Amino acid sequence: MTHTPERDALTLPWFRSSYSSSGDGNDCVEVATAPGTVHVRDSKAPDGPRLTVTSAAWSRFVSHSAC
């Protein structure tokens, strides 16, 4: 994992993953990208904890999580 200063993480453009919804809109993961990192959070708790990984780690993760 990597660390992005909190002030930078707050200004990132977040978007919802098209794979995260169960159909009722309540199971949403949001993702934001920055140079070299990908940030992941729960859309229901945008001020809650976030996971930050390298872009390479994110690429490996999504290549193995196809539905």
N, CA, C and O atoms as CSV, one atom per row, in Angstrom:
chain,resi,resn,atom,element,x,y,z
A,1,MET,N,N,0.841,-1.175,0.000
A,1,MET,CA,C,0.000,0.000,0.000
A,1,MET,C,C,0.884,1.235,0.000
A,1,MET,O,O,2.057,1.192,0.369
A,2,THR,N,N,0.289,2.320,-0.421
A,2,THR,CA,C,1.015,3.582,-0.462
A,2,THR,C,C,0.274,4.616,0.364
A,2,THR,O,O,-0.831,4.365,0.844
A,3,HIS,N,N,0.881,5.764,0.526
A,3,HIS,CA,C,0.261,6.831,1.310
A,3,HIS,C,C,0.138,8.087,0.455
A,3,HIS,O,O,1.115,8.554,-0.130
A,4,THR,N,N,-1.070,8.621,0.394
A,4,THR,CA,C,-1.315,9.904,-0.252
A,4,THR,C,C,-1.754,10.870,0.837
A,4,THR,O,O,-2.660,10.552,1.607
A,5,PRO,N,N,-1.135,12.039,0.920
A,5,PRO,CA,C,-1.553,12.993,1.950
A,5,PRO,C,C,-3.062,13.207,1.924
A,5,PRO,O,O,-3.665,13.284,0.853
A,6,GLU,N,N,-3.659,13.302,3.083
A,6,GLU,CA,C,-5.118,13.421,3.216
A,6,GLU,C,C,-5.680,14.574,2.380
A,6,GLU,O,O,-6.745,14.439,1.776
A,7,ARG,N,N,-4.984,15.686,2.343
A,7,ARG,CA,C,-5.498,16.824,1.573
A,7,ARG,C,C,-5.588,16.487,0.089
A,7,ARG,O,O,-6.497,16.955,-0.596
A,8,ASP,N,N,-4.647,15.674,-0.420
A,8,ASP,CA,C,-4.690,15.275,-1.821
A,8,ASP,C,C,-5.803,14.273,-2.077
A,8,ASP,O,O,-6.471,14.347,-3.109
A,9,ALA,N,N,-6.017,13.336,-1.159
A,9,ALA,CA,C,-7.056,12.317,-1.317
A,9,ALA,C,C,-8.444,12.945,-1.308
A,9,ALA,O,O,-9.359,12.413,-1.938
A,10,LEU,N,N,-8.620,14.045,-0.619
A,10,LEU,CA,C,-9.928,14.696,-0.549
A,10,LEU,C,C,-10.329,15.334,-1.868
A,10,LEU,O,O,-11.521,15.476,-2.143
A,11,THR,N,N,-9.368,15.718,-2.684
A,11,THR,CA,C,-9.678,16.426,-3.928
A,11,THR,C,C,-9.727,15.502,-5.148
A,11,THR,O,O,-9.948,15.967,-6.265
A,12,LEU,N,N,-9.526,14.224,-4.947
A,12,LEU,CA,C,-9.546,13.291,-6.071
A,12,LEU,C,C,-10.948,13.147,-6.640
A,12,LEU,O,O,-11.923,13.202,-5.890
A,13,PRO,N,N,-11.072,12.965,-7.953
A,13,PRO,CA,C,-12.380,12.696,-8.549
A,13,PRO,C,C,-12.735,11.213,-8.358
A,13,PRO,O,O,-12.059,10.336,-8.897
A,14,TRP,N,N,-13.786,10.942,-7.598
A,14,TRP,CA,C,-14.213,9.575,-7.294
A,14,TRP,C,C,-15.297,9.140,-8.271
A,14,TRP,O,O,-16.120,9.952,-8.693
A,15,PHE,N,N,-15.297,7.853,-8.630
A,15,PHE,CA,C,-16.365,7.308,-9.454
A,15,PHE,C,C,-16.741,5.923,-8.948
A,15,PHE,O,O,-15.934,5.231,-8.328
A,16,ARG,N,N,-17.977,5.533,-9.221
A,16,ARG,CA,C,-18.472,4.235,-8.768
A,16,ARG,C,C,-18.100,3.140,-9.731
A,16,ARG,O,O,-18.173,3.300,-10.949
A,17,SER,N,N,-17.706,2.039,-9.168
A,17,SER,CA,C,-17.393,0.875,-9.972
A,17,SER,C,C,-18.677,0.280,-10.533
A,17,SER,O,O,-19.661,0.125,-9.809
A,18,SER,N,N,-18.671,-0.050,-11.805
A,18,SER,CA,C,-19.849,-0.669,-12.419
A,18,SER,C,C,-20.026,-2.103,-11.950
A,18,SER,O,O,-21.090,-2.684,-12.162
A,19,TYR,N,N,-19.019,-2.690,-11.321
A,19,TYR,CA,C,-19.085,-4.067,-10.839
A,19,TYR,C,C,-19.538,-4.176,-9.388
A,19,TYR,O,O,-19.705,-5.288,-8.888
A,20,SER,N,N,-19.740,-3.067,-8.705
A,20,SER,CA,C,-19.949,-3.139,-7.262
A,20,SER,C,C,-21.405,-3.121,-6.835
A,20,SER,O,O,-21.684,-3.321,-5.652
A,21,SER,N,N,-22.318,-2.898,-7.711
A,21,SER,CA,C,-23.715,-2.781,-7.313
A,21,SER,C,C,-24.430,-4.125,-7.372
A,21,SER,O,O,-24.259,-4.900,-8.313
A,22,SER,N,N,-25.230,-4.380,-6.349
A,22,SER,CA,C,-26.020,-5.608,-6.298
A,22,SER,C,C,-27.366,-5.428,-6.991
A,22,SER,O,O,-28.173,-6.357,-7.020
A,23,GLY,N,N,-27.613,-4.267,-7.539
A,23,GLY,CA,C,-28.877,-4.000,-8.207
A,23,GLY,C,C,-29.732,-2.990,-7.466
A,23,GLY,O,O,-30.519,-2.271,-8.082
A,24,ASP,N,N,-29.584,-2.929,-6.135
A,24,ASP,CA,C,-30.372,-1.966,-5.372
A,24,ASP,C,C,-29.607,-0.685,-5.089
A,24,ASP,O,O,-30.143,0.231,-4.465
A,25,GLY,N,N,-28.349,-0.607,-5.546
A,25,GLY,CA,C,-27.562,0.607,-5.394
A,25,GLY,C,C,-26.905,0.792,-4.045
A,25,GLY,O,O,-26.305,1.837,-3.793
A,26,ASN,N,N,-27.002,-0.204,-3.163
A,26,ASN,CA,C,-26.458,-0.040,-1.819
A,26,ASN,C,C,-25.080,-0.643,-1.609
A,26,ASN,O,O,-24.480,-0.430,-0.555
A,27,ASP,N,N,-24.565,-1.378,-2.565
A,27,ASP,CA,C,-23.257,-2.017,-2.412
A,27,ASP,C,C,-22.270,-1.385,-3.373
A,27,ASP,O,O,-21.853,-2.020,-4.342
A,28,CYS,N,N,-21.896,-0.155,-3.117
A,28,CYS,CA,C,-21.074,0.571,-4.081
A,28,CYS,C,C,-19.675,0.851,-3.569
A,28,CYS,O,O,-19.468,1.315,-2.448
A,29,VAL,N,N,-18.740,0.553,-4.426
A,29,VAL,CA,C,-17.338,0.875,-4.190
A,29,VAL,C,C,-17.003,2.041,-5.099
A,29,VAL,O,O,-17.379,2.055,-6.271
A,30,GLU,N,N,-16.296,3.015,-4.555
A,30,GLU,CA,C,-15.846,4.143,-5.360
A,30,GLU,C,C,-14.340,4.077,-5.490
A,30,GLU,O,O,-13.637,3.643,-4.577
A,31,VAL,N,N,-13.857,4.515,-6.640
A,31,VAL,CA,C,-12.437,4.456,-6.958
A,31,VAL,C,C,-11.991,5.831,-7.450
A,31,VAL,O,O,-12.729,6.520,-8.155
A,32,ALA,N,N,-10.793,6.214,-7.073
A,32,ALA,CA,C,-10.174,7.445,-7.581
A,32,ALA,C,C,-8.731,7.107,-7.942
A,32,ALA,O,O,-8.054,6.361,-7.234
A,33,THR,N,N,-8.282,7.667,-9.045
A,33,THR,CA,C,-6.911,7.415,-9.463
A,33,THR,C,C,-6.070,8.676,-9.327
A,33,THR,O,O,-6.553,9.795,-9.497
A,34,ALA,N,N,-4.819,8.461,-9.020
A,34,ALA,CA,C,-3.832,9.532,-8.933
A,34,ALA,C,C,-2.563,8.966,-9.577
A,34,ALA,O,O,-2.473,7.754,-9.772
A,35,PRO,N,N,-1.606,9.788,-9.902
A,35,PRO,CA,C,-0.385,9.255,-10.506
A,35,PRO,C,C,0.246,8.180,-9.619
A,35,PRO,O,O,0.707,8.462,-8.514
A,36,GLY,N,N,0.258,6.951,-10.121
A,36,GLY,CA,C,0.897,5.853,-9.411
A,36,GLY,C,C,0.074,5.157,-8.351
A,36,GLY,O,O,0.513,4.147,-7.802
A,37,THR,N,N,-1.131,5.679,-8.039
A,37,THR,CA,C,-1.946,5.074,-6.981
A,37,THR,C,C,-3.413,4.989,-7.384
A,37,THR,O,O,-3.892,5.729,-8.243
A,38,VAL,N,N,-4.104,4.062,-6.734
A,38,VAL,CA,C,-5.556,3.934,-6.869
A,38,VAL,C,C,-6.128,3.903,-5.454
A,38,VAL,O,O,-5.629,3.183,-4.590
A,39,HIS,N,N,-7.169,4.686,-5.230
A,39,HIS,CA,C,-7.803,4.802,-3.921
A,39,HIS,C,C,-9.190,4.174,-4.008
A,39,HIS,O,O,-9.907,4.366,-4.990
A,40,VAL,N,N,-9.561,3.423,-2.975
A,40,VAL,CA,C,-10.836,2.716,-2.954
A,40,VAL,C,C,-11.549,3.057,-1.652
A,40,VAL,O,O,-10.930,3.077,-0.588
A,41,ARG,N,N,-12.865,3.329,-1.736
A,41,ARG,CA,C,-13.645,3.624,-0.536
A,41,ARG,C,C,-15.065,3.111,-0.697
A,41,ARG,O,O,-15.501,2.791,-1.803
A,42,ASP,N,N,-15.774,3.038,0.402
A,42,ASP,CA,C,-17.187,2.666,0.431
A,42,ASP,C,C,-17.995,3.934,0.151
A,42,ASP,O,O,-17.826,4.941,0.838
A,43,SER,N,N,-18.866,3.887,-0.848
A,43,SER,CA,C,-19.634,5.088,-1.207
A,43,SER,C,C,-20.575,5.529,-0.093
A,43,SER,O,O,-20.954,6.698,-0.030
A,44,LYS,N,N,-20.955,4.607,0.784
A,44,LYS,CA,C,-21.849,4.963,1.887
A,44,LYS,C,C,-21.100,5.651,3.031
A,44,LYS,O,O,-21.724,6.226,3.923
A,45,ALA,N,N,-19.776,5.594,3.007
A,45,ALA,CA,C,-18.954,6.211,4.053
A,45,ALA,C,C,-17.774,6.930,3.408
A,45,ALA,O,O,-16.625,6.539,3.613
A,46,PRO,N,N,-18.046,7.982,2.629
A,46,PRO,CA,C,-16.960,8.648,1.897
A,46,PRO,C,C,-15.876,9.256,2.788
A,46,PRO,O,O,-14.755,9.468,2.326
A,47,ASP,N,N,-16.185,9.538,4.037
A,47,ASP,CA,C,-15.179,10.077,4.952
A,47,ASP,C,C,-14.533,8.983,5.786
A,47,ASP,O,O,-13.688,9.264,6.636
A,48,GLY,N,N,-14.925,7.737,5.548
A,48,GLY,CA,C,-14.386,6.607,6.295
A,48,GLY,C,C,-13.045,6.169,5.760
A,48,GLY,O,O,-12.400,6.883,4.993
A,49,PRO,N,N,-12.636,4.994,6.171
A,49,PRO,CA,C,-11.320,4.493,5.744
A,49,PRO,C,C,-11.242,4.270,4.247
A,49,PRO,O,O,-12.248,4.012,3.585
A,50,ARG,N,N,-10.039,4.375,3.731
A,50,ARG,CA,C,-9.779,4.160,2.305
A,50,ARG,C,C,-8.618,3.203,2.161
A,50,ARG,O,O,-7.714,3.160,2.995
A,51,LEU,N,N,-8.661,2.450,1.105
A,51,LEU,CA,C,-7.556,1.582,0.742
A,51,LEU,C,C,-6.819,2.255,-0.403
A,51,LEU,O,O,-7.439,2.684,-1.377
A,52,THR,N,N,-5.515,2.350,-0.295
A,52,THR,CA,C,-4.691,2.934,-1.353
A,52,THR,C,C,-3.642,1.915,-1.767
A,52,THR,O,O,-2.888,1.409,-0.936
A,53,VAL,N,N,-3.604,1.623,-3.053
A,53,VAL,CA,C,-2.647,0.656,-3.591
A,53,VAL,C,C,-1.943,1.271,-4.798
A,53,VAL,O,O,-2.383,2.282,-5.345
A,54,THR,N,N,-0.857,0.648,-5.193
A,54,THR,CA,C,-0.167,1.122,-6.391
A,54,THR,C,C,-1.013,0.807,-7.623
A,54,THR,O,O,-1.866,-0.080,-7.588
A,55,SER,N,N,-0.778,1.524,-8.685
A,55,SER,CA,C,-1.503,1.262,-9.933
A,55,SER,C,C,-1.241,-0.150,-10.430
A,55,SER,O,O,-2.146,-0.801,-10.951
A,56,ALA,N,N,-0.018,-0.629,-10.277
A,56,ALA,CA,C,0.324,-1.989,-10.705
A,56,ALA,C,C,-0.445,-3.027,-9.894
A,56,ALA,O,O,-0.935,-4.007,-10.456
A,57,ALA,N,N,-0.556,-2.828,-8.589
A,57,ALA,CA,C,-1.301,-3.765,-7.744
A,57,ALA,C,C,-2.783,-3.762,-8.120
A,57,ALA,O,O,-3.415,-4.818,-8.154
A,58,TRP,N,N,-3.334,-2.591,-8.401
A,58,TRP,CA,C,-4.742,-2.499,-8.803
A,58,TRP,C,C,-4.971,-3.237,-10.125
A,58,TRP,O,O,-5.959,-3.956,-10.274
A,59,SER,N,N,-4.079,-3.064,-11.060
A,59,SER,CA,C,-4.204,-3.756,-12.350
A,59,SER,C,C,-4.208,-5.268,-12.164
A,59,SER,O,O,-5.008,-5.971,-12.782
A,60,ARG,N,N,-3.318,-5.767,-11.315
A,60,ARG,CA,C,-3.297,-7.206,-11.055
A,60,ARG,C,C,-4.587,-7.652,-10.384
A,60,ARG,O,O,-5.116,-8.714,-10.712
A,61,PHE,N,N,-5.099,-6.863,-9.455
A,61,PHE,CA,C,-6.337,-7.211,-8.757
A,61,PHE,C,C,-7.518,-7.294,-9.722
A,61,PHE,O,O,-8.231,-8.298,-9.733
A,62,VAL,N,N,-7.736,-6.266,-10.523
A,62,VAL,CA,C,-8.905,-6.278,-11.414
A,62,VAL,C,C,-8.789,-7.310,-12.527
A,62,VAL,O,O,-9.804,-7.759,-13.058
A,63,SER,N,N,-7.576,-7.691,-12.885
A,63,SER,CA,C,-7.439,-8.719,-13.912
A,63,SER,C,C,-7.852,-10.087,-13.396
A,63,SER,O,O,-8.134,-10.985,-14.189
A,64,HIS,N,N,-7.892,-10.261,-12.078
A,64,HIS,CA,C,-8.283,-11.544,-11.474
A,64,HIS,C,C,-9.680,-11.532,-10.892
A,64,HIS,O,O,-10.124,-12.551,-10.362
A,65,SER,N,N,-10.387,-10.425,-10.969
A,65,SER,CA,C,-11.691,-10.346,-10.317
A,65,SER,C,C,-12.837,-10.179,-11.313
A,65,SER,O,O,-13.886,-9.637,-10.965
A,66,ALA,N,N,-12.648,-10.632,-12.529
A,66,ALA,CA,C,-13.722,-10.528,-13.529
A,66,ALA,C,C,-14.890,-11.403,-13.123
A,66,ALA,O,O,-14.712,-12.521,-12.639
A,67,CYS,N,N,-16.084,-10.879,-13.325
A,67,CYS,CA,C,-17.294,-11.607,-12.948
A,67,CYS,C,C,-17.633,-12.673,-13.962
A,67,CYS,O,O,-18.624,-13.384,-13.801
